[in-house]
Amino acid sequence: MRNILLATDLASNSDRAMERAMKIAKEQKAKLYIIHIAPFYVDPKSEKSALGTCEDIEDLIHKYLLGFNGLNDVETHIIVRQGGEIFFEILEAVHTNKVDLVVMGMHGKEKFRDLFVGTTIERVVRKGITPVLMVREKPTGSYENIMAAIDFAPSSRTALRIGMELAPKAAFVAAHVVNVLVFGDDPSVHQHMMKKTEKTAKKNMKAFLKTECSYFANEHNGELINLSGDLINGAVSSNLVKKAKELKSDLITIGMHSKSGFVSKIGGVTGDVLSNPPCDVLVAQEIYY
């Protein structure tokens, strides 16, 4: 990764995302762009936001940065805008600076799906094509336990690979939920379909793990990745969250399907996990390259 963008609202808990972004930028030897959008004006004539002028906000961000170890090892660029659609300004900064990863913080109001939809972070994920890391917890170090939600589609594979790039020393578990829907009340039919689906899932998982282990080795001079697979039966979203908690995961990677480069809505499993995650979440689209 060469360029990382941290989008921050400078709220009381924004230091979590800032600290994670700084850590990743240092580890990746990447440039870190920090953007803040101030939409509210105290006095339009003086061009002051609730936090002061653009210069005041830049100074405030500089003071935040001084508290992080390794600041001198990271090239930082601060971008302050006043007015305009926040998500649009973020996406424009992503495009202008050729950003490889967007880092944003999660807040309490984003705990439930109906409240998550329409937030800035949801719009950035949905309308952009760049991977987004949603930071929930205060970093205590590099990611150590990562659960990759896998449906064997390109987007979930992409998300896993980005996770492996961010934390090559972590323990990865590729979790796939086997969920069989059978119409009718015949238990023998359901049992037959479950066995058939599980057999296919085991075959796909074996091939998936082999491919990803080989990919990592090729990209890291023969080094091995700690990657295992886990097949789970039942409802998809709830079981993925449950599994992440059992594994004490500090990061979930998940894919979002979009062949056109634009997602009209975040639905299904991805939307459920993003709405109420137990830890940090990295989401990527299949068209990312």
Buried (B, 14 or more C-beta within 10 A) or exposed (E): BEBBBBBBBBEEBBBBBBBBBBBBBBBBEBBBBBBBBBBEBEEEEEEBBEBBBBEBBBBBBEEBBEEBEEEEEBEBEBBBBBBEEBBBBBBBBBEEBEBBBBBBBBBEEBEEBEBBBEBBBBBBBBBBBBBBBBBBBEBEEBBBBBBBBBBBEBBBBBBBBBBBBBBBEBBBBBBBBBBBEBEEEEEEEBEEEBEEBBEEBBEBBEEBBEEBBEBBEEBEEEEEBBBEBBBBEEEBBEBBBBBBEEBEBBBBBBBBBBEEEEBEEBEEBBBBBBBBBBBBBBBBBBBBE
